[in-house]
Amino acid sequence: MKKLIIILLLSLGFIGTASAGEVETNNLKLKALNACKSCNLKGADLSGVNLRRADLGGATLCYTKMPNGNIDNSGC
């Protein structure tokens, strides 16, 4: 059953629409696989998510509150 869900999520991930549906699909893919290379997570609520050891190289982190309290809007 888990393999079927993963295949479904991967299949949905290939649909090339930049919509809220894509973000939701990518969010589910991220949760199911703990990976989502090149995913569009714009607008996804990642509060409470453990990103320890996450590779965020190349990520655009708009409106991200940094540990020093500043909000990073670079690259937005």
GUNU-872135 format. One line per 2 residues: number of its first residue (from 0); their letters; for each residue x, y, z of N, C-alpha, C, O, CB. Coordinates in Angstrom, 3 decimals, always signed. Glycine has a CB too. Example, Ala and Ser with C-alpha at 12.3 -4.5 7.8 and 13.67 -1.06 7.14 Angstrom:
0	as	+13.190 -5.690 +7.800 +12.300 -4.500 +7.800 +13.200 -3.300 +7.800 +14.236 -3.319 +8.465 +11.308 -4.473 +9.046 ~ +12.850 -2.250 +7.080 +13.670 -1.060 +7.140 +12.900 +0.030 +7.870 +13.409 +1.138 +8.039 +14.084 -0.598 +5.725
# end
This chain:
0	mk	+0.825 -1.190 +0.000 +0.000 +0.000 +0.000 +0.868 +1.252 +0.000 +0.586 +2.208 -0.722 -0.938 -0.001 +1.204 ~ +1.942 +1.246 +0.825 +2.824 +2.405 +0.900 +3.490 +2.658 -0.455 +3.644 +3.808 -0.867 +3.892 +2.201 +1.995
2	kl	+3.883 +1.584 -1.146 +4.499 +1.732 -2.464 +3.520 +2.357 -3.448 +3.910 +3.185 -4.272 +4.982 +0.373 -2.989 ~ +2.267 +1.971 -3.368 +1.243 +2.528 -4.244 +1.076 +4.023 -4.003 +0.954 +4.797 -4.952 -0.089 +1.807 -4.035
4	ii	+1.070 +4.429 -2.745 +0.942 +5.852 -2.406 +2.148 +6.626 -2.922 +1.997 +7.719 -3.468 +0.799 +6.042 -0.876 ~ +3.335 +6.072 -2.754 +4.544 +6.739 -3.233 +4.511 +6.884 -4.750 +4.844 +7.945 -5.277 +5.797 +5.961 -2.799
6	il	+4.115 +5.832 -5.453 +4.011 +5.901 -6.917 +2.995 +6.952 -7.332 +3.233 +7.710 -8.272 +3.622 +4.530 -7.501 ~ +1.867 +7.002 -6.641 +0.847 +8.000 -6.945 +1.396 +9.403 -6.731 +1.200 +10.280 -7.572 -0.402 +7.778 -6.081
8	ll	+2.074 +9.620 -5.623 +2.632 +10.939 -5.336 +3.694 +11.328 -6.358 +3.748 +12.480 -6.789 +3.225 +10.968 -3.930 ~ +4.530 +10.385 -6.745 +5.534 +10.670 -7.758 +4.887 +11.006 -9.093 +5.336 +11.911 -9.795 +6.478 +9.486 -7.915
10	sl	+3.840 +10.284 -9.441 +3.130 +10.550 -10.691 +2.513 +11.935 -10.680 +2.601 +12.668 -11.664 +2.050 +9.498 -10.930 ~ +1.898 +12.287 -9.585 +1.293 +13.611 -9.471 +2.346 +14.705 -9.497 +2.075 +15.816 -9.953 +0.473 +13.711 -8.193
12	gf	+3.531 +14.408 -9.020 +4.612 +15.381 -9.010 +5.090 +15.767 -10.394 +5.723 +16.808 -10.567 +5.755 +14.851 -8.226 ~ +4.790 +14.926 -11.394 +5.210 +15.227 -12.759 +4.226 +16.118 -13.501 +4.505 +16.534 -14.626 +5.401 +13.952 -13.523
14	ig	+3.093 +16.418 -12.905 +2.130 +17.322 -13.527 +2.687 +18.730 -13.375 +2.885 +19.195 -12.252 +0.692 +17.190 -12.880 ~ +2.939 +19.408 -14.472 +3.666 +20.673 -14.443 +2.814 +21.914 -14.278 +2.948 +22.847 -15.069 +4.438 +20.806 -15.671
16	ta	+1.958 +21.963 -13.301 +1.177 +23.173 -13.072 +1.657 +23.848 -11.807 +1.881 +23.200 -10.784 -0.328 +22.856 -12.980 ~ +1.813 +25.155 -11.890 +2.233 +25.923 -10.712 +0.984 +26.398 -9.995 +0.549 +27.535 -10.180 +3.153 +27.134 -11.106
18	sa	+0.418 +25.543 -9.190 -0.837 +25.866 -8.521 -0.779 +25.420 -7.070 +0.192 +24.806 -6.629 -2.028 +25.207 -9.241 ~ -1.831 +25.738 -6.342 -1.921 +25.297 -4.948 -1.921 +23.775 -4.895 -1.406 +23.186 -3.945 -3.195 +25.867 -4.264
20	ge	-2.496 +23.136 -5.909 -2.496 +21.675 -5.976 -1.101 +21.111 -6.063 -0.796 +20.079 -5.464 -3.303 +21.205 -7.156 ~ -0.250 +21.794 -6.815 +1.139 +21.345 -6.943 +1.844 +21.446 -5.596 +2.571 +20.537 -5.196 +1.891 +22.178 -8.009
22	ve	+1.624 +22.547 -4.909 +2.251 +22.729 -3.599 +1.770 +21.643 -2.644 +2.573 +21.061 -1.915 +1.936 +24.137 -3.026 ~ +0.482 +21.366 -2.641 -0.065 +20.318 -1.766 +0.503 +18.952 -2.130 +0.854 +18.171 -1.245 -1.601 +20.288 -1.854
24	tn	+0.597 +18.659 -3.424 +1.179 +17.393 -3.878 +2.625 +17.281 -3.426 +3.048 +16.239 -2.923 +1.091 +17.272 -5.409 ~ +3.383 +18.359 -3.608 +4.781 +18.343 -3.193 +4.916 +18.230 -1.680 +5.839 +17.586 -1.181 +5.489 +19.593 -3.686
26	nl	+4.008 +18.849 -0.962 +4.016 +18.752 +0.498 +3.791 +17.300 +0.924 +4.486 +16.799 +1.809 +2.930 +19.676 +1.116 ~ +2.833 +16.628 +0.304 +2.571 +15.216 +0.602 +3.766 +14.351 +0.219 +4.136 +13.432 +0.949 +1.312 +14.732 -0.138
28	kl	+4.365 +14.652 -0.928 +5.537 +13.911 -1.391 +6.686 +14.073 -0.397 +7.379 +13.108 -0.074 +5.966 +14.391 -2.800 ~ +6.881 +15.296 +0.083 +7.928 +15.560 +1.064 +7.707 +14.752 +2.332 +8.648 +14.174 +2.876 +7.985 +17.048 +1.394
30	ka	+6.459 +14.710 +2.806 +6.143 +13.963 +4.027 +6.298 +12.458 +3.827 +6.773 +11.760 +4.723 +4.721 +14.279 +4.484 ~ +5.900 +11.952 +2.656 +5.947 +10.507 +2.405 +7.366 +10.002 +2.180 +7.722 +8.913 +2.632 +5.089 +10.162 +1.204
32	ln	+8.179 +10.796 +1.478 +9.499 +10.320 +1.074 +10.647 +10.956 +1.845 +11.792 +10.519 +1.730 +9.692 +10.570 -0.379 ~ +10.345 +11.989 +2.631 +11.387 +12.775 +3.292 +12.369 +13.356 +2.283 +13.536 +13.590 +2.599 +12.133 +11.917 +4.311
34	ac	+11.888 +13.583 +1.072 +12.696 +14.189 +0.015 +11.755 +14.767 -1.023 +10.675 +14.230 -1.270 +13.674 +13.152 -0.630 ~ +12.170 +15.856 -1.620 +11.335 +16.472 -2.649 +12.208 +17.429 -3.453 +12.052 +18.647 -3.366 +10.103 +17.220 -2.021
36	ks	+13.121 +16.872 -4.230 +14.069 +17.677 -4.986 +13.338 +18.543 -5.996 +12.472 +18.062 -6.726 +15.094 +16.785 -5.690 ~ +13.686 +19.812 -6.037 +13.125 +20.805 -6.961 +11.628 +21.007 -6.784 +10.942 +21.386 -7.733 +13.404 +20.395 -8.383
38	cn	+11.120 +20.764 -5.607 +9.692 +20.946 -5.345 +9.345 +22.410 -5.133 +10.145 +23.180 -4.601 +9.270 +20.134 -4.129 ~ +8.156 +22.782 -5.549 +7.610 +24.098 -5.280 +6.802 +23.995 -3.995 +5.724 +23.402 -3.979 +6.735 +24.620 -6.474
40	lk	+7.323 +24.569 -2.927 +6.632 +24.548 -1.636 +6.175 +25.952 -1.249 +5.939 +26.233 -0.074 +7.546 +23.965 -0.542 ~ +6.052 +26.832 -2.248 +5.644 +28.209 -1.982 +4.289 +28.216 -1.293 +3.318 +27.652 -1.796 +5.592 +29.034 -3.288
42	ga	+4.239 +28.852 -0.151 +3.003 +28.948 +0.604 +2.729 +27.760 +1.510 +1.746 +27.767 +2.251 +1.876 +29.114 -0.329 ~ +3.575 +26.744 +1.465 +3.379 +25.579 +2.327 +3.684 +25.952 +3.774 +4.658 +26.657 +4.040 +4.271 +24.397 +1.870
44	dl	+2.876 +25.493 +4.691 +3.092 +25.753 +6.112 +4.032 +24.688 +6.650 +3.645 +23.534 +6.833 +1.744 +25.766 +6.905 ~ +5.261 +25.085 +6.898 +6.258 +24.149 +7.401 +6.547 +24.381 +8.880 +7.577 +23.942 +9.391 +7.543 +24.266 +6.595
46	sg	+5.636 +25.073 +9.567 +5.838 +25.312 +10.994 +5.808 +23.981 +11.725 +4.959 +23.129 +11.464 +4.759 +26.278 +11.562 ~ +6.735 +23.822 +12.629 +6.825 +22.581 +13.392 +7.591 +21.486 +12.674 +7.744 +20.389 +13.210 +5.457 +22.091 +13.717
48	vn	+8.075 +21.764 +11.467 +8.807 +20.756 +10.698 +10.261 +20.745 +11.147 +10.867 +21.804 +11.316 +8.704 +21.031 +9.170 ~ +10.818 +19.573 +11.338 +12.221 +19.431 +11.719 +13.058 +19.405 +10.438 +13.016 +18.435 +9.682 +12.454 +18.132 +12.580
50	lr	+13.823 +20.486 +10.200 +14.669 +20.576 +9.013 +16.136 +20.350 +9.341 +17.022 +20.730 +8.576 +14.496 +21.924 +8.349 ~ +16.378 +19.730 +10.484 +17.753 +19.424 +10.872 +18.368 +18.518 +9.818 +17.763 +17.525 +9.414 +17.808 +18.756 +12.279
52	ra	+19.553 +18.858 +9.380 +20.312 +18.153 +8.338 +19.656 +18.241 +6.969 +19.998 +17.466 +6.075 +20.481 +16.700 +8.717 ~ +18.731 +19.158 +6.784 +18.119 +19.359 +5.471 +19.080 +20.152 +4.587 +19.722 +21.094 +5.052 +16.748 +20.096 +5.598
54	dl	+19.176 +19.774 +3.330 +19.997 +20.498 +2.370 +19.124 +21.557 +1.713 +18.281 +21.238 +0.875 +20.619 +19.535 +1.306 ~ +19.322 +22.807 +2.089 +18.531 +23.902 +1.542 +19.357 +24.742 +0.573 +19.032 +25.901 +0.315 +17.984 +24.779 +2.669
56	gg	+20.413 +24.162 +0.046 +21.249 +24.867 -0.919 +20.417 +25.271 -2.131 +19.706 +24.451 -2.712 +22.446 +23.992 -1.350 ~ +20.516 +26.536 -2.501 +19.783 +27.042 -3.651 +18.341 +27.408 -3.355 +17.619 +27.844 -4.252 +19.814 +26.039 -4.733
58	at	+17.909 +27.239 -2.120 +16.521 +27.552 -1.762 +16.331 +29.055 -1.622 +17.226 +29.758 -1.154 +16.123 +26.845 -0.454 ~ +15.168 +29.544 -2.028 +14.778 +30.929 -1.807 +13.875 +30.934 -0.585 +12.803 +30.329 -0.597 +14.060 +31.552 -3.070
60	lc	+14.300 +31.604 +0.449 +13.593 +31.561 +1.722 +12.945 +32.923 +2.004 +13.379 +33.655 +2.894 +14.560 +31.165 +2.871 ~ +11.915 +33.246 +1.244 +11.226 +34.522 +1.394 +10.494 +34.600 +2.728 +9.859 +33.639 +3.164 +10.245 +34.733 +0.245
62	yt	+10.593 +35.742 +3.355 +9.869 +36.030 +4.596 +10.182 +35.025 +5.693 +9.323 +34.696 +6.510 +8.377 +36.049 +4.336 ~ +11.417 +34.540 +5.705 +11.840 +33.576 +6.707 +12.420 +34.295 +7.906 +13.331 +35.111 +7.764 +12.860 +32.595 +6.125
64	km	+11.904 +34.003 +9.073 +12.431 +34.602 +10.299 +13.699 +33.846 +10.688 +13.676 +32.645 +10.957 +11.368 +34.564 +11.461 ~ +14.790 +34.578 +10.707 +16.088 +33.990 +10.987 +16.312 +33.909 +12.502 +15.610 +34.577 +13.261 +17.210 +34.810 +10.312
66	pn	+17.281 +33.100 +12.953 +17.531 +32.956 +14.389 +17.813 +34.281 +15.100 +17.519 +34.418 +16.288 +18.690 +32.025 +14.603 ~ +18.381 +35.263 +14.383 +18.668 +36.555 +15.010 +17.440 +37.462 +15.062 +17.534 +38.591 +15.543 +19.787 +37.257 +14.263
68	gn	+16.287 +36.991 +14.576 +15.045 +37.751 +14.627 +14.752 +38.529 +13.358 +13.629 +38.998 +13.174 +15.083 +38.690 +15.776 ~ +15.752 +38.679 +12.462 +15.526 +39.378 +11.204 +14.698 +38.519 +10.249 +14.711 +37.291 +10.328 +16.864 +39.757 +10.556
70	id	+13.990 +39.175 +9.360 +13.236 +38.455 +8.336 +13.956 +38.599 +7.012 +14.220 +39.713 +6.560 +11.776 +38.979 +8.231 ~ +14.277 +37.460 +6.384 +15.053 +37.427 +5.141 +14.109 +37.511 +3.944 +13.281 +36.622 +3.745 +15.921 +36.139 +5.063
72	ns	+14.229 +38.573 +3.146 +13.439 +38.720 +1.927 +14.334 +38.724 +0.696 +13.879 +39.088 -0.388 +12.610 +40.004 +1.979 ~ +15.583 +38.331 +0.835 +16.494 +38.349 -0.300 +16.077 +37.292 -1.322 +15.699 +36.177 -0.960 +17.948 +38.112 +0.164
74	gc	+16.148 +37.649 -2.571 +15.805 +36.730 -3.639 +14.333 +36.554 -3.880 +13.940 +35.677 -4.650 +16.386 +35.435 -3.362 ~ +13.498 +37.363 -3.245 +12.052 +37.210 -3.390 +11.525 +38.022 -4.566 +10.324 +38.011 -4.835 +11.343 +37.631 -2.106
# end
